[in-house]
């Protein structure tokens, strides 16, 4: 056992933000309350979300252009603006942009950090599709600033998160069921992708394949409606042209399928390298505790600026360079250089805390890789083949498919972005092979690996993740009891009789942990008490090296440590290298925390439905002495924000759901936020220990 930090799994980084909708619905909105069991109503709602998402995408595109003009000057393409700027400006602008992004993330919405899609996937899978409305605003400005000032990221991931936040906000505003809110999130995501890429078919499949995770007829139909509506809005304001204009490419020789297969296999390896590198950068910056999080993007900006002194192509979205690769205007050397540089630059930008997507960088790397293999194949294979530009087109799809583990979306999006069907066979072969290679080399996609680092495994199910989301510091007991390693048996027996602890931790003269003496160890000495009393000390009977955990370890790590021995308690050390105990953690406390969190996670997803069908049930026994109680909102708690009531701190209870009657007589449940206000006549669902709930109930009488 080392004295270092976490040994079992990385510390969890739970996403910030409230997971609920709340607030009083205006009378006008209540009058237009929709019955979403009706297919027509769902289509109308999808249409509204699609239009809103389309306008959101148009605004985001405009915002990027406005900030680019402000940062680099008007006139020319983004790459031309960067190339004509002085060297020091390429360093200062990305650093200044990083500072602004860091401040937005810190003070507005931590969810705006990174590439966005993992947060949306997590919200859909584990939080009932609830995304805070402020995320749409924060993500728009953070990503626009990051992209416009040279951050090596794309605009697609932010558009997905912005559209999803819009859809979720509409669903929360209407107090929809959890299932419908998830559908709204998928509609918003599809709207964002469709408006950005001018690709409505691919957008619908992306939302179903990646965000919602299912192709149910009703949900998929709604997603298609949103995708089409957003595309109409985008084409009206941005024009109906493919994202990339390319020459006519076709399959020249059937033997070319060998080259496309090689490209697919190589793309799978490159994509996994991208995923690994990005994960390493994110984890490295997460460990930089001495540098404030809002300043870390400045470091990323300086790093990007340094790379741009040699290869300015790595800055920004990179569509100019992609077009050059597709039209065979880049040679072997520059293709290889920009492929590696873009991989590093994107990892640096996102790892340091920048805001933007990974879709465009994946397309960039795919185009560079495809062009590179196309050039090499022309020198190696004897048969006639298409231009390297055709392989650049296919490479775009192959890297996207492998990085995201979404081959269907990749195939469709390449077809719609280029408007060319003739290379579809090569795209299909390369995308499928690249995805198989990527999944074989690494189970996680570029979206799910970020969640896995937090201990969230969307494929494994919520129960497995619970212990990985809690830290030892959340439940540790501060009443640690230590004894000197030179303590005699008489002193140890006194501790055994008087102390409530199962184990006693022996320390050296500086207070550092050196071993553990359990009650069982002391009992084994009883038959030889007389002969050992004068000669034996704690150090003679202690177990060493001692099993321990650190304050920032997860409870999953703690349970693994408990499994290494029969101890009921483990010493807790502070984060870092110190060996001085600061508390203890008990096996029973870990199990109790697990049961409590499992219940809370389950409540978020489905409690409203259960309680609607059992409205007469006043209390519900759960685990570990905790209960659910359904009651009318007490008068002294009404007309005040929940944050001001301090129910958890002062009363030891939490409001899990708010029940509010509509004008039609129906009752709808809403998830509370800090800003939620209770009104007379509202019902509330309380969660807490029975004695705390009973005390609050008595105070209302």
N, C-alpha and C positions, 0 to 999 in steps of 0.2 A: 504493500500500500504506500503510495507516494503521499507526500504532504501537500501536493499541489491542489488545484481546484477540482472541478467536477471530473469524475472518473467513469460514470455510467452513461450519461447522455448530456448533451448540451443544455444549458439553462433555457427554460422556456421563456418565450417573449410574447406574451399574450397580446393580441391586438387591442389597441385602446379603443374606447368609444362605447356608447350605449347600444344595447341590442334590443331596442324596443321602439315602438311608436306610441305617441301619447298626445295629450292636450285635448282641449275641448274642441269638437268639430263645430264650425259655424253652422247656423241654422240653414243657410242657403245650401251648404254642402250636404247637410243631413237630408234635405228635401230631395236632392238628386242622388241619394244612396242607390247603388246598383245591386241588383241580384245577380251575382257572378256565377250562379248555377246555370244561367242561360248562356248558350253559345254565342248568341248575337251580342250580348253585353260584353263578353270576354273579347270579342273581336273589336268592339268599339274602344274598350280600354287599351288593347294592343295598338290600335290606330293612334290613340292619343300619345302613348309612350313613344311610338315610332316617330311621330311628328316632333315631339319634344326632344328626343334623342338626335334627330336629324338637325334641328336648329342648334342643339348643343355642340354637335360636331362642326357645323359651319362656324359657329362662334369661336371654337377652339382653334380651327385653322386660321381664322382671321387674327386671333390673339397672338399666335406664333409669329405670323408675318409682321404684326405691329411691333413686337418686341425685337425681332430681327432687325428691322429698320432702325429702331432706336439704338440697338447695340452696335451694329456694323455699318449703318448708313444705308440709304435707299439705293435702288438700282441693281440689276443683275440677279443671278441665282444665288442661293445661300453659299455655295462653294466659292463662287466668284467674289462675293463680299469678303469671305474669310481670307482668300488668297491675296487680295489687294490690300489687306490691313497690315500694319507694321507688326513686327515680331512680338513686341511687348504687349500689344493689344490682344494678341491671341492668348497671352497668359493672364492678363487682367480681367478680360470679359468673362471667361468661364469661372474664374475664382469669385468674381462679384455675383455671378448667377448662382453659384453654389451657396453663397452666404444667404441670398434671398430665399432660395429653396429651403435651406435649413431652418430659417426663421418661420416660414409658412408651415412647415411640418411640425415644428415645436409648438407654435401658438395656436394653430387652427385645427389641424387634423393629422395625427401620426400615421393614419392609413394612407396619406398621400405619398409617403416614402416608397421608393422602389417601383416595380413595374405594374402593380395594381391588380392584375388578374388573380394572384393567390388570395388576396383579401376578399375578392368577390366570390371565389370558389369556397372559401371558408365561411363566408356569410350565408351562402346558399346551403351548404352541407350541415352547418352546426349552429347557425344563429337565426334560423327561420327566414333567411333572405333579408334581414334588417340591416340597412346601411344608413348611417347618419346623413342627412341632407347636406351638411356642411362639407362633406367629402367631395361632392361634385364641384363646389366652388374652389376648395383648396387644391384639388387635383388639377383643375383647369389652369390655375395660375402657376402652380409649382412646376408642372410639366412643360407648360408653354415657355416659362423662363429658362428651364433647364435645356430644352431643345434649342431655343433661339440663341442662347449664349454659347452654344457649342457642345453641350452634353451629348455623348455618343449613345443616344437612345432614340426610340421611335415614338410616333404619336398614336399608335393603335392601342397599346395597353392602357394609356390614360383615357382614351375614348371609351374603351370597354368599361372602365371603372366609373367614368362620368355618366355614361348611359345607364349603367346598372344602378347608380345612386339615384338617378332621376326616376327610374322605374320603381325602385324600392320606396322612394319618398311618396310617390303617388299611391302605391299600395298601402303604405302606413297611413296616409292622409285619409284614405277611404276605410281604414280599419278592416282590411281584408284578412282572410285566414292565412295561416303560414304557407300553405301550399300555393295559394294565389300570389302571395308576395314573391315567392320564389319564381313563379312564372313571370311576374313583372320584371324581376331582375334579369331573367333571360331575355325578355323582350328589349330591355334597355341595352344589354350587351350587343344583341344582334343589330340594333339600330346604329350603335356607334361604329361597329365594324363595317356595316353596309355603307354608311355615309362616308367613311374614310377611304375605303378601297373601291367604292363604286361596284360592290360585289354582293348583291343581295342573297344569292344562293349560298355562297360560302359563309356569309354572316349567319344565316339561319342554322347551318350545320355546326358552325363554331359554337353558337350558344347552346345547341342541344348536346353536342359531343363533349364540350369542355366545361361549360358553366352549369347547366342543369343536370347533365349526365344521363338524359333519357330522351327517347323519341316518341313519347306518348302523343296520341293524335291531337288532343286539345291543346296541350302546351306547345307542341311543335307548330300547330296551325297559328296560334297567337304570335309565336316568334316570327313566322314567315310574314304575317301582316305588318309587324313592326319593322322588319327588315325592308320590305317594299316601300312602306311609307317614308322611312328615313332616306332611302335611295332617291325617291322622288324629290324630296326637299334638297338633298345634296346636289342632284343633277340640275335643279332649277337655279341654284346659286353658284355652283362651281363648274357646271358644264358636264356633258355626257361624253367623256373621253376615258379610255383606259388609263390606268395608273402609269403604265409604261408603253411607249411606242417602240415596237421592235420590227425588224424586217421579217419577211416571210421565211419561216423555217419548216422543214419537213423531214421525215425519216427517209434518208437517201438509200440506205442499205440495211436489210434485216440484221446483218451482223453488228450493226450499231447497238443493238440491245445488249451486247456484251459490255460495251463502253458505258451504257447507262446503268447496267448492274454494278460495274466497278464504281461509278459515281455514287450510287446509292449506298454501297458499303462504306465508302470513304466518308460520305456525308454523315453517316451514323456515328463514326468515330469523332469527326470534327464537332458534331453537336454535343456529344458527351463531354468532349474537352471543354466546350463553351460552358456547359452546365457546371462542370467541376470547378472551372476557373472562377465563374461568377460566385459560386457557393463559397469558395476559399476567400475571395475578397470580402464578401458580406460578413463572413465569420470573423475575419481578421479585424475589420473595422468595428464590429460589435465588441471585440475584446479591448478596444482602445478606450478604457474607462477614464483615462486622464484627460482626454480631449473631449470637450462637450459635443454631444451629438449634432447640434446645429452648426458646428464649425467643421465637422468632418467633410461635408460636401465641398468646402473650400479646398481641401487637400485634393479631392477628386478633380476639381476644376483646374488646379495647377498642374496635375498630372496629365490631363487631357491637353492642356495648352502646350506642355512640353512635347508631347507626341505630335501635336499639330505643327510644330516648327519644322518637322521633317515631312510629315504626311498630313496635310490639312484635310485630306479626304475623310479622316476618321471622325471629324466633328459633325455634329448634327445628325439628321435622319439619314443622309447619304444617298438620296435618290438620284442625284446627279452622277455619282460614281456607278450606281447600279445600271443606269441607262448606258453609260459608257461601256460597261462590261457586256451588256446585252447587244450592243452594236459593234462589238469587237474593236473598240478604240483603246484598249489597254493591253500591254504586252505581258509576257510571262513574269518578268521580275516584279512589276508593279502589282500584278494580281496576287502573287505570293506575299508581298509586303503588306498590302492593305488587308488581306485575310487575317494575318496574325495580329496586325495593329488594331483592327476593329474588334477582335475578340478581347484583347487586353483593354482597349479604351472603354468598351461597353461595361466590362466587369468593373473597371475602375470607377466609372460614373455611378452605376447602381450600387456597387459595394460600399461606396463612401456615403451613400444616402441620397443620391440624386433621384429625380422623379421622371419616369418615362418608360416606354415599352421595350420589349425584346423582339417584337415581330420584325420591325424594319432592320435591326442589326442582323437577325437571322437571315433575312432576304439578302442583305449585303454580303454576308459571308458565303451564302449559298451561290450567289452570282459569281463571286471571286473564285470559289472552289470549282464551280462548273466550268468557267472560262479557262481556268488553269488546266483541268483535266482534258478539256476539249483541245487545247493547244498541244498538250503532250501526246494525246491519242493520235493526232494527225501526223506526228513524227514517228510513232511506234507501229501503228496498225497499217497493213498494206491496202486495205479496202477503202473505197470512197466513203466519206461521211459528211455530215452537216457541219456548218460553221461552228466555231467555238461559242458563238452567241447562243446557239440552240442549247448547248450544254449549260450555259449560264442560266437560261430560263429554267431548265430542269433542276439544276443545283439549288435554285431558290426554294423550290418546293420541297426538295429532299431534306435540306437542313431544317426548315420550319417543321416538317413532319416529325423528324427525329427529336428535335428540341422540345416540342410540345406534346409528343405522343398523340398527335391528332392527324393521321394521314388523310382522312376524308376531307377535312377542312383545307389541308395544304393543297391537295389535288384540285379542288374546286376553286380555290382562291387564285392559283396560278392561271387557271383557265380564264377566270373572269378579269383578272388584272391585266392580262396581255391580250385578251380577245382572240386568242389563236388556239385552235383545236388540234393542229397538226402534230404537235409534239406531245399530245396527251398520253400516248403509249409509253414514251420514255419517262414522263412525269409519274405515271402510275407505278412502273417498275421501280424507279429510284426511290419514290416516297415509301413504298411498302418495305423495301429492303432496308432503307435507312432507319425506319421505325423499329423493325425487328432487331437490328444491330444495337440500336440505342437501348431498347428495353432489355436486351440480353446483358449489356455491359452495366447498365444502371437502372434500377427499378423506378426511380423518381424522374419525372419530367422537370423541365425548367420552372414550371409552375408549382409542382408539389414539393420540390426539394426545400423550398423556403419554409413551407409549413412543417415539413418533417423536422427541420432544425428546431422548431418551436415545440416539437413533440406531438404535432397534429398529423395523424395519418388518416386521410380521407377514405382510403380503401379499407383500412383495418376496422373502422367503426369507432364510435365515440367512446365506448367503454375502455378500450385499450389506451386511449389518449389521456384519460383523466389524470392519472398519476404523473404524467409528463408535463401537465400544465400547472401543477402546484409545486412550490418550492419548500424545502425543509424549513426555511425561515418563516413560512406562513403558520406553522403549527408547533414550532419548537417550544420547549418549556425552559424558562430562564433559571429555574431553581436547581442548577447543576450542583452536585455534591462531590467534592474531590477530597482525597486524602493524600498525605505525603507518602512517597514510596517507602519511606523508612518507618511508617506507622506499624506498631506492634499488633498482635492478635487481639489483645484486650480492647484496643481502640476500634479495631475493625468489628468485633462482636457488638460493641456499643452502637456503632452505626447500623448494624443489621437489625438490632432491636428497636432503635428509635427512629430510623429513617423510613420513609415510604418508598424509597427507591429499590430496584432490583439489583442494580450494579453500582459500584463505586469506582470512580476513575482516579487512578494514581497519577501523580504529577511529580516532576522534578523540582529542584529548588527555584527555578524561574517560572514555575506554573505550567510548563509544557507537558502535554499528555504523553505518558509512557506505557500505560497498561490499564487493565480493568480487572477488578476483583468482583465476582458475582456472589450472590447469596449461596449458590450451589458450591462454589469454591470453598466458602467458609464452612459449610456443613460437612464437607469431606474431611476437614481438619479436626472435627469434634472427637473422633475416636482416639486421636493422638494429642489432645489438647494439653495435657500436663507436660509432655516432653517438648512440645513446640512453643509453648507460651513464652518462654524466656529467650528463644533463639530465632524464631521465625518472624519475618516482617512482611509487609504487603508485597514487596518486590519479589519475594520467594514464591508466592502463590498466584501472582497476577498472570493474566493471559496477555501475551505480547508476541508480535505486534498487534496493537488493538485495532479493531474494525471501527471506522468512524465515517462520518459524513460532514460535508461543509454546508454552510448556511445557504449558499446559492445552488446546491444540488437539487435535483427534482425528487419528488417522492418515489418515482419509479426507480431512481438510483438507490434511494434509501431502502426500498423493499429488496433490491438485489443484495444490498449489504446485510440486511437481516437474514437473508437466505444462506449466508456463509457461516452462520453459527446459531446457537440457541438463545441469544440474548433477547431480552424484552426491551432493553433500552440501548441506545447508541449515543456516544458523545457527539456533540455538534461543535465544529470548529468554524471560525470566521472565514469568509471568502479570502482567498489569497494563500499565503504560506504559513501563517501563524499556527502554532500547535497548542495555543491556550484555549481550553474549552469555554464556550459561552452559553451552553445549555445542553439539553438532552432531547431526544425524540423517542417516543414509544411506539412499538409495533401497533398497539391498539389505536393510537392516535392516527396513524397512517390509514388504517382500515376505516376508521370513523370518517376521516376526511374524504376518502374514496366514496363511501356510501352517500355522503352528503352531496358531493359534486355530481355523482351519477343522477341523483334525484333532481338536482337543479337543471342539469343539461336536458333531462327528459322533460322537465316542466316547460322549458322554453319552446320545445318543439311541439308538444301535444297537450299540455294541460288545459288549454282553453276549451278544447273539444270535450275532454272528460268532464269538466265542471259544468259545461253547458247541458250535458245529459244527466247531471246529478246535482241540480241546482239546490236541492233541499239539504244536501249534505253540509253540515256546518263545520265539522272538523275531520281531518284525515290523518290518522296515525302513519308516520313514516318510520325512518330508522334512527337509532341512536338518541331517542327522546325528542326528536324533532316532529313537528306537526304542521299541517296546513290548516288554516282557518279562513272561512268565508264569512264576511260580515259587511255591514253597511259602513261606509266611511264615517268615522267619528267626527262630530261637529268641530272639535277643537283642532282637527287636522285639515279641515277644508280651507280652501281659498289661500293656500300657501304652497310654494314650490316644495317638492320632496327634498331637495337639497337642504332647505332651511329646517326641515323637520328633524333631521338627524336620527331617523328611526333605528338604523343599525347601531350607531354609536351610543345613543342614549337609552334605547329600549331593547336592543338585541334582536330585532325582527326586521324582515325585509318585505316590501310589497312586491309580489311576483307578477300580478296581473291587476288591471283595473277593469271593472265591468261597468259599462255605461249603456243606458237605455236610449234607443233611437225613437224618432217620432212615429215610426210604424209599430212600435211596441216590441221590436226585437231587442235582444241584448247582445252587445258585441264586446269582446275582450281586446284590450290593448296592452302592450308591454310598456312599463313605465320608464321614464328618463328622469334625470336630475331636475329638468325644467317642468316636469308634469305637475299639474295642479289638480287636487281632488275637489270635487264639487258635491254639495249635498245631494243625496240620492244615489251617488256612485257606490258600487260594490267593490270591495278589495279582497284579494287573496293574499294572506299573510303567511310567511314561512319563518319558523324559528323554534327555539326550544319551548316546550309546553308551558313552563313557568313564566317565560317572558311574554308569550302570547296571552296567557291568562291575565297577567298583570295589566297589559294594555287594554284588554277587554274590560277589566274592572274599572279602569280609569274613565271609560266612556259612559259608565252607568251613573 
